[in-house]
Amino acid sequence: MGEAKRRKNSPEEYGEDTTKILPWVPITKTQAGQFVAITTRGAWIGIGMMVVAWIIIRFIGPAFHWWEIVG
């Protein structure tokens, strides 16, 4: 039986937003997409903060004689 026939005979709607990703975890596809979007944004914010901290520690602090870089 081909995939199209299986979809036609199945009572389940493929691609429906209420479809559970894992049956024992109550998370829908929409919620999973939102989670990925939020965590991706958070990761980029963290990377940006790390770059800013590195610039402050490596260049700005020594320029104002707040500390010295040894090594």
Buried (B, 14 or more C-beta within 10 A) or exposed (E): EEEEEEEEEEEEEEEEEEEEEEEEEEEBBEEBEEEEEEEEEEEEEEEEEEEEEEEEEEEEBEEEEEEEEEE
